[in-house]
Amino acid sequence: MSKLSKFKEYVINNSEKIKISSKDIKKGDIFLALKGSKLHGNNFIDSAINKGAKYCLTDKNEYYLNSKIIVVSNIYNFLKELVIIKRNLYKGKVIGITGSAGKTTLKETLAFFLKKNHSISYSKKSYNNELGIFISILNLNLNASFAIFEIGTNNFGEIKNLTKIVEPSEIFITNIQSTHLENFQTKNNIAREKSDIFLFKNNTKRTKLYLNVENVAEKIIFNKATKEKNLKIIEINKFSKKYFIKNILSKKNNFKILFTINDKLTSIETKTLIKFRLMNLLFCYAFFHQNFLDINIISKYVKYLKPFEGRGLEHLIEINNKKIRFIDESYNANPDTMHQSILYFSRIKKNSNKKILILGNMNELGKHSIKIHTNLLYEIDKYRFKIIILCGEFFRRSVKKLSKPQNEFKYINNKNSIMQFLHKNIHNDDIILIKCSNSTEINLFAKSLLKKVI
């Protein structure tokens, strides 16, 4: 058997071996030497081999002969061929999750509950573009009962292309929100793009669509879905007769949530009332019921479910010898999720003069970016906080438009200056919430705060 054939066989018969960072390599892994924006992955092949990589795959032939280095003419084309082979071999249930926001959180939540009684396969990161899908499928455990994939897009046609590779039978569309408007222009266009995931011409294996219809764009998806043959639509909202939140009861120290699941009541208790997390639970309840799984698993283990990194996970940190509670919402942001996070922060039972809100730019909003950021600041000013720290060009221009705000808004243009400001103004038991888009100065600042975790 040739070296290339042995490599293919190894990928097909193993799971969780493909890595794109040499830092993550463990014994037996495969390192993909990809071309980066600054450096080529070939620069890290020696490091990967020293860490125990079984193979390194590259399309840049500049290495001496080595049994561990596989050279192909085009690494992406080679991976795609291997992806198609492995996907066709998988016989378990394939779940596809798309939507403007919350894909990773829903994936992690559903995986958390399914793992209790079933073997599952899912990406451990937000792998939802073409390369991410390739890695997720190549890391697939062919013996798993369920495989969960995120399918993302930031331009027209991407959902269709990725769907043809993943071919999910059960599909979740979390929501349609104001994301990637630079390319899509309107939420209605986003809805049409997302709908490609369940169209028969793109995906002959789809059977069920889980959907929450709350706005006009999501209604577009629902209407398109009703025109598809042999597609079961499972709605989760107040209009659904099967899956919805019946009531929310406020208790002394928490909330009791009553869910209706197929005419039967089930309940959970939670200390925080965060809408998207409740909707994720409802999605999970619906999936479990539709697939004849034990919904009591969700009710039993939900108390152990924690927020995920960059998506509401709380940390205790220390700044200038002061102990601070840090809520990290730094993974990404759009106008809808910004509003949700700010509302949640305002409802936390703590004196308002202990709450510090730190916001970074919302990116990819197109020509209305300044207006959207300005409207958000007016919305924020309806609540009371100790201080609101802003960073990023959109906020720099927007904050100038505020007239006599009741809160103190402070624009600071870099993470080092923000840290200096906090050193002078932070107090014990203060609480910080950070929300921003990826690849912003505040995103970097949040990462620096994680180094101060106690």
Wavefront OBJ file of the C-alpha trace (Angstrom):
o trace
v 0.000 0.000 0.000
v 1.352 3.444 -0.974
v 2.033 6.179 1.578
v -0.917 8.201 0.230
v -3.267 5.215 0.499
v -2.166 4.600 4.084
v -2.823 8.250 4.849
v -6.352 8.110 3.416
v -7.117 4.909 5.296
v -5.884 6.451 8.538
v -8.139 9.502 8.116
v -11.191 7.398 7.252
v -10.792 4.951 10.137
v -9.946 7.454 12.862
v -11.607 10.496 14.411
v -10.462 13.806 15.916
v -7.025 13.573 14.300
v -7.043 16.572 11.936
v -5.471 19.790 13.308
v -4.652 23.096 11.633
v -2.490 24.496 14.432
v 0.794 22.833 15.364
v 0.147 23.994 18.954
v -2.772 21.547 19.191
v -0.875 18.516 17.912
v -0.796 15.377 20.039
v 0.684 11.968 19.290
v -1.059 10.358 16.313
v -2.581 13.592 14.954
v -2.480 14.927 11.404
v -1.223 18.459 10.774
v -2.604 20.379 7.798
v 0.100 22.766 6.589
v -2.141 25.463 5.119
v -1.182 28.778 3.637
v -1.926 31.555 6.137
v -2.245 35.308 5.674
v 1.336 35.786 6.871
v 3.039 32.390 7.080
v 2.712 29.024 5.402
v 1.992 25.980 7.547
v 5.182 24.382 6.264
v 7.019 26.574 8.766
v 5.465 24.503 11.558
v 5.846 20.975 10.157
v 8.987 20.250 12.190
v 7.203 21.402 15.344
v 4.191 19.192 14.554
v 6.405 16.130 13.968
v 8.308 16.776 17.187
v 5.001 16.833 19.058
v 4.068 13.419 17.686
v 2.180 14.084 14.431
v 1.715 10.881 12.463
v 1.322 12.788 9.180
v 1.691 16.322 7.861
v -0.242 17.242 4.720
v 0.972 20.047 2.437
v 0.794 21.197 -1.181
v 4.065 23.106 -1.011
v 6.868 20.669 -1.808
v 9.982 21.999 -0.173
v 10.774 19.168 2.223
v 13.213 16.323 2.110
v 11.748 12.840 1.800
v 9.998 11.903 5.006
v 7.484 9.132 5.585
v 5.358 11.515 7.674
v 5.029 14.276 5.068
v 2.340 13.886 2.405
v 2.596 16.256 -0.562
v -0.429 16.806 -2.847
v -0.913 19.169 -5.769
v -3.822 21.097 -4.167
v -4.578 20.548 -0.491
v -8.183 21.831 -0.642
v -9.139 19.685 -3.629
v -7.504 16.660 -2.004
v -9.364 17.250 1.280
v -12.685 17.682 -0.532
v -12.336 14.311 -2.262
v -11.575 12.671 1.083
v -14.481 14.501 2.744
v -16.960 13.148 0.197
v -15.697 9.595 0.723
v -15.964 9.782 4.509
v -19.355 11.529 4.497
v -20.782 8.802 2.227
v -19.541 6.135 4.631
v -21.330 7.658 7.631
v -24.725 6.051 8.331
v -25.741 7.827 11.552
v -28.120 10.788 11.838
v -26.671 14.064 10.538
v -27.819 17.315 12.149
v -27.185 20.669 10.470
v -27.412 23.958 12.372
v -27.516 27.347 10.700
v -28.853 30.789 11.583
v -27.540 34.303 12.143
v -26.487 33.737 15.753
v -26.351 30.956 18.308
v -25.178 28.114 16.055
v -22.288 27.098 18.274
v -24.272 27.478 21.491
v -27.109 25.290 20.178
v -24.605 22.732 18.864
v -22.848 22.557 22.222
v -26.151 22.422 24.133
v -27.590 19.627 21.997
v -24.299 17.715 22.183
v -24.239 18.114 25.973
v -27.553 16.301 26.344
v -27.071 13.712 23.587
v -23.720 12.622 25.052
v -25.438 11.367 28.188
v -26.784 8.264 26.439
v -25.411 8.265 22.892
v -22.168 8.317 20.943
v -21.926 11.586 19.035
v -19.505 13.436 16.798
v -19.308 17.227 16.562
v -16.766 19.968 16.022
v -15.295 21.395 19.216
v -14.930 24.851 17.712
v -17.014 27.197 15.538
v -16.102 25.335 12.355
v -18.845 26.513 9.997
v -17.090 27.645 6.794
v -15.812 25.372 4.022
v -12.515 24.507 5.699
v -14.287 24.045 9.034
v -16.807 21.666 7.463
v -13.971 19.697 5.847
v -12.202 19.321 9.194
v -15.423 18.385 11.006
v -16.243 15.613 8.540
v -12.692 14.277 8.435
v -12.731 14.194 12.246
v -16.041 12.340 12.215
v -16.392 9.121 14.179
v -18.075 6.751 11.726
v -19.537 4.742 14.618
v -21.302 7.716 16.222
v -25.098 7.665 16.353
v -25.364 11.425 15.791
v -23.150 13.950 13.990
v -23.713 17.682 14.475
v -22.442 20.327 12.057
v -22.590 24.114 12.001
v -23.206 25.602 8.561
v -22.407 29.295 8.234
v -22.344 31.958 5.545
v -21.322 35.544 4.978
v -22.188 35.699 1.277
v -24.671 34.351 -1.240
v -24.403 30.722 -2.327
v -22.310 29.445 0.573
v -25.131 27.609 2.392
v -26.044 25.767 -0.801
v -22.473 24.625 -1.403
v -21.861 23.503 2.185
v -25.242 21.783 2.420
v -24.401 19.637 -0.588
v -21.356 18.398 1.315
v -22.915 17.869 4.769
v -26.374 16.652 3.624
v -28.091 17.011 7.030
v -31.337 15.114 7.541
v -32.472 17.180 10.533
v -32.015 20.934 10.335
v -32.138 23.782 12.844
v -32.382 27.444 11.854
v -31.780 29.336 15.089
v -32.870 32.822 13.977
v -32.453 35.540 11.365
v -30.728 38.664 12.675
v -28.787 41.656 11.376
v -25.482 39.971 10.522
v -23.250 40.257 7.444
v -25.457 43.077 6.102
v -22.428 44.397 4.242
v -22.968 41.554 1.761
v -26.628 40.577 2.239
v -28.041 44.125 2.631
v -31.304 42.926 4.274
v -32.464 40.275 6.719
v -34.850 38.979 4.054
v -31.867 38.169 1.848
v -30.245 36.353 4.771
v -33.446 34.307 5.176
v -33.381 33.292 1.512
v -29.724 32.281 1.801
v -30.368 30.194 4.925
v -33.327 28.481 3.247
v -30.950 26.750 0.843
v -30.181 24.255 3.599
v -33.579 22.529 3.307
v -34.358 22.847 -0.401
v -34.629 19.408 -1.977
v -32.530 20.435 -4.983
v -29.602 21.061 -2.582
v -30.284 18.370 -0.007
v -32.228 15.229 -0.895
v -31.685 13.763 2.582
v -33.480 16.456 4.609
v -36.523 15.261 6.552
v -37.147 17.721 9.422
v -36.773 21.467 9.920
v -36.781 22.977 13.424
v -37.721 26.640 13.283
v -38.657 29.549 15.555
v -40.666 32.188 13.647
v -40.599 35.585 15.337
v -40.011 38.109 12.550
v -40.754 38.766 8.890
v -37.483 37.247 7.681
v -38.116 34.022 9.603
v -41.633 33.931 8.132
v -40.007 33.902 4.680
v -38.181 30.721 5.674
v -41.379 29.168 6.981
v -43.255 29.968 3.757
v -40.480 28.500 1.605
v -40.412 25.375 3.774
v -44.173 24.803 3.419
v -43.713 24.560 -0.348
v -41.205 21.716 0.006
v -42.488 18.151 -0.256
v -41.638 15.538 2.377
v -40.252 18.100 4.789
v -41.665 18.111 8.317
v -41.650 21.565 9.926
v -41.337 21.625 13.716
v -42.081 25.066 15.133
v -41.040 26.133 18.592
v -42.824 29.314 19.637
v -45.984 30.595 21.277
v -48.012 29.657 18.195
v -46.846 26.051 18.265
v -49.278 23.476 19.586
v -46.492 21.077 20.536
v -43.379 22.899 21.721
v -43.495 26.219 23.554
v -42.819 28.001 26.845
v -46.059 27.804 28.821
v -45.117 30.124 31.653
v -42.240 31.738 33.529
v -42.651 31.985 37.287
v -40.487 34.331 39.329
v -39.364 32.827 42.641
v -37.271 34.268 45.455
v -33.848 33.321 44.121
v -34.564 31.995 40.632
v -37.116 31.412 37.882
v -39.233 28.352 37.148
v -39.727 27.733 33.422
v -42.698 25.633 32.334
v -42.315 24.015 28.891
v -45.108 22.319 27.001
v -43.776 19.306 25.111
v -46.462 17.500 23.127
v -49.272 18.489 25.550
v -47.225 17.529 28.616
v -45.648 19.961 31.047
v -41.999 19.760 32.055
v -40.126 22.338 34.096
v -36.648 23.559 34.967
v -35.313 26.157 37.370
v -32.718 28.759 36.444
v -31.073 31.734 38.131
v -30.856 33.734 34.911
v -33.573 34.545 32.424
v -31.839 34.611 29.034
v -34.135 34.138 26.079
v -31.788 32.460 23.594
v -30.749 29.873 26.170
v -34.394 29.004 26.834
v -35.031 28.706 23.089
v -32.035 26.376 22.793
v -33.539 24.156 25.474
v -36.838 24.190 23.601
v -35.032 23.168 20.394
v -33.440 20.288 22.314
v -36.739 19.183 23.852
v -38.334 19.181 20.390
v -35.458 17.189 18.874
v -35.518 14.607 21.658
v -39.278 14.169 21.368
v -39.223 13.935 17.580
v -36.530 11.257 17.746
v -38.162 9.244 20.563
v -35.388 10.088 23.021
v -35.884 10.561 26.746
v -36.664 14.271 27.337
v -36.116 13.767 31.063
v -32.388 13.752 30.286
v -32.660 17.485 29.523
v -34.622 18.304 32.662
v -32.246 16.243 34.793
v -28.922 17.586 33.522
v -29.739 21.191 32.572
v -28.493 22.401 35.969
v -25.008 21.239 34.955
v -25.076 23.097 31.627
v -22.806 26.141 31.704
v -22.420 29.013 29.223
v -19.673 28.559 26.663
v -16.417 30.405 26.114
v -17.016 33.931 24.803
v -20.774 33.412 24.987
v -21.680 34.354 28.540
v -19.173 32.286 30.499
v -18.419 33.973 33.838
v -14.978 34.269 35.410
v -13.602 35.619 38.648
v -10.625 37.824 37.808
v -8.268 40.106 39.679
v -7.373 43.636 38.576
v -5.108 45.767 40.743
v -5.701 43.393 43.694
v -9.478 43.801 43.297
v -11.676 40.744 42.739
v -14.026 41.271 39.803
v -16.762 39.204 38.177
v -16.261 39.101 34.390
v -19.028 38.027 31.987
v -17.407 37.217 28.650
v -19.684 37.823 25.646
v -16.765 38.689 23.382
v -17.133 35.999 20.732
v -19.312 38.042 18.380
v -22.029 40.689 18.230
v -24.876 42.040 16.131
v -27.617 44.546 17.071
v -29.984 41.816 18.290
v -27.460 40.008 20.478
v -26.167 43.342 21.796
v -29.671 44.241 22.978
v -30.102 40.801 24.563
v -26.802 41.042 26.452
v -27.454 44.572 27.702
v -30.956 43.667 28.875
v -29.548 40.621 30.682
v -26.834 42.754 32.317
v -29.356 45.355 33.456
v -31.468 42.636 35.113
v -28.646 41.168 37.180
v -29.523 41.761 40.819
v -26.649 44.040 41.731
v -26.324 47.730 42.462
v -26.040 49.593 39.141
v -22.954 51.501 40.354
v -21.101 48.169 40.409
v -21.788 47.336 36.727
v -19.237 48.210 34.049
v -20.252 47.683 30.410
v -17.454 47.438 27.831
v -18.478 47.392 24.166
v -16.567 47.000 20.911
v -17.637 47.516 17.320
v -20.315 45.450 15.615
v -18.775 44.676 12.233
v -20.176 43.897 8.769
v -23.337 45.997 9.163
v -22.900 47.928 5.908
v -23.806 51.542 5.186
v -26.022 51.948 8.258
v -23.287 51.015 10.760
v -23.090 54.437 12.449
v -26.876 54.727 12.765
v -27.133 51.234 14.263
v -24.384 51.957 16.816
v -25.979 55.296 17.728
v -29.398 53.707 18.249
v -27.777 51.125 20.511
v -26.265 53.852 22.708
v -29.680 55.492 23.138
v -31.078 52.069 24.094
v -28.292 51.539 26.633
v -29.005 54.906 28.221
v -32.444 53.672 29.321
v -30.622 51.620 31.977
v -28.181 52.581 34.691
v -24.554 51.462 34.836
v -21.426 52.582 36.673
v -19.785 53.406 33.363
v -19.966 52.375 29.708
v -16.582 52.029 27.997
v -16.659 52.158 24.196
v -13.958 51.254 21.710
v -13.864 51.187 17.908
v -14.414 53.690 15.112
v -18.182 53.197 14.895
v -18.606 53.941 18.590
v -16.163 56.872 18.420
v -18.383 58.547 15.851
v -21.662 57.456 17.455
v -20.979 58.606 21.008
v -20.599 62.197 19.754
v -24.258 62.147 18.737
v -25.521 61.512 22.298
v -27.157 64.503 23.940
v -27.070 64.764 27.763
v -26.913 61.020 28.529
v -27.764 59.872 32.080
v -24.878 57.375 32.043
v -21.195 58.120 31.752
v -19.997 57.015 28.296
v -16.228 56.928 27.923
v -14.503 56.297 24.595
v -11.063 54.671 24.881
v -9.277 53.668 21.690
v -7.031 50.765 22.779
v -6.895 47.856 25.204
v -3.880 49.118 27.138
v -5.581 52.425 27.920
v -8.729 50.578 28.968
v -6.716 48.497 31.411
v -5.059 51.624 32.820
v -8.491 53.195 33.288
v -9.831 50.120 35.086
v -6.809 50.026 37.386
v -7.748 53.511 38.609
v -11.529 53.069 38.716
v -12.262 49.426 39.542
v -13.478 48.301 42.983
v -13.916 44.998 44.737
v -17.058 43.129 43.710
v -17.569 45.163 40.523
v -18.969 43.236 37.577
v -17.848 43.656 33.955
v -19.707 42.541 30.833
v -17.863 42.640 27.512
v -19.628 42.391 24.142
v -18.080 42.901 20.700
v -17.452 41.422 17.280
v -14.524 39.162 16.545
v -11.239 40.737 15.460
v -11.839 43.966 17.395
v -9.705 45.692 20.012
v -12.238 44.760 22.704
v -12.094 41.123 21.628
v -8.340 41.247 22.268
v -8.950 43.017 25.569
v -11.335 40.239 26.683
v -8.639 37.667 25.935
v -6.200 39.630 28.074
v -8.677 39.600 30.978
v -8.842 35.801 30.780
v -5.182 35.778 31.799
v -6.267 37.362 35.094
v -8.653 34.570 36.067
v -8.188 33.589 39.690
l 1 2 3 4 5 6 7 8 9 10 11 12 13 14 15 16 17 18 19 20 21 22 23 24 25 26 27 28 29 30 31 32 33 34 35 36 37 38 39 40 41 42 43 44 45 46 47 48 49 50 51 52 53 54 55 56 57 58 59 60 61 62 63 64 65 66 67 68 69 70 71 72 73 74 75 76 77 78 79 80 81 82 83 84 85 86 87 88 89 90 91 92 93 94 95 96 97 98 99 100 101 102 103 104 105 106 107 108 109 110 111 112 113 114 115 116 117 118 119 120 121 122 123 124 125 126 127 128 129 130 131 132 133 134 135 136 137 138 139 140 141 142 143 144 145 146 147 148 149 150 151 152 153 154 155 156 157 158 159 160 161 162 163 164 165 166 167 168 169 170 171 172 173 174 175 176 177 178 179 180 181 182 183 184 185 186 187 188 189 190 191 192 193 194 195 196 197 198 199 200 201 202 203 204 205 206 207 208 209 210 211 212 213 214 215 216 217 218 219 220 221 222 223 224 225 226 227 228 229 230 231 232 233 234 235 236 237 238 239 240 241 242 243 244 245 246 247 248 249 250 251 252 253 254 255 256 257 258 259 260 261 262 263 264 265 266 267 268 269 270 271 272 273 274 275 276 277 278 279 280 281 282 283 284 285 286 287 288 289 290 291 292 293 294 295 296 297 298 299 300 301 302 303 304 305 306 307 308 309 310 311 312 313 314 315 316 317 318 319 320 321 322 323 324 325 326 327 328 329 330 331 332 333 334 335 336 337 338 339 340 341 342 343 344 345 346 347 348 349 350 351 352 353 354 355 356 357 358 359 360 361 362 363 364 365 366 367 368 369 370 371 372 373 374 375 376 377 378 379 380 381 382 383 384 385 386 387 388 389 390 391 392 393 394 395 396 397 398 399 400 401 402 403 404 405 406 407 408 409 410 411 412 413 414 415 416 417 418 419 420 421 422 423 424 425 426 427 428 429 430 431 432 433 434 435 436 437 438 439 440 441 442 443 444 445 446 447 448 449 450 451 452 453 454
